[in-house]
Amino acid sequence: MTISQKPVVGKSQPVETIAETIPNGPGGAAILAAGIGCAAIGILALAGDASKAINGLLNFYNPTGALSGVTTVAIIVWLVAWFILSRRWATKTVAMSRVNIAAFGLLLVGVLLTFPPFMDFLQGK
């Protein structure tokens, strides 16, 4: 809260001005949850490709194979992360630079783990 002198007709007393800030927590929650969802796609794709048991669990629809389960579970992970983070950060102001760096790192994990040469390298193929 700052106090400043504002000229008022007939009065010359200090007037309070309140600096209002809008919390950026909900926006940060959406950005970080998107990164978490991207990483979930990569992790699930790698797990489904590396393990026949997990591949069978993720096969929700035969024509598409494990990809149907990978995307469905990743969307659920994204939505749950978004819900939890948005509730926790609803009225908070978060460091957006840290949120953006974390989200970008998670996006990079998701991209690398869905890139076939990198997946093959991790699996020793």
Secondary structure as GFF3:
##gff-version 3
##sequence-region A 1 125
A	DSSP	beta_strand	2	5	.	.	.	ID=ss1
A	DSSP	beta_strand	14	17	.	.	.	ID=ss2
A	DSSP	alpha_helix	25	50	.	.	.	ID=ss3
A	DSSP	alpha_helix	52	57	.	.	.	ID=ss4
A	DSSP	alpha_helix	66	88	.	.	.	ID=ss5
A	DSSP	alpha_helix	96	113	.	.	.	ID=ss6
A	DSSP	alpha_helix	116	123	.	.	.	ID=ss7
###
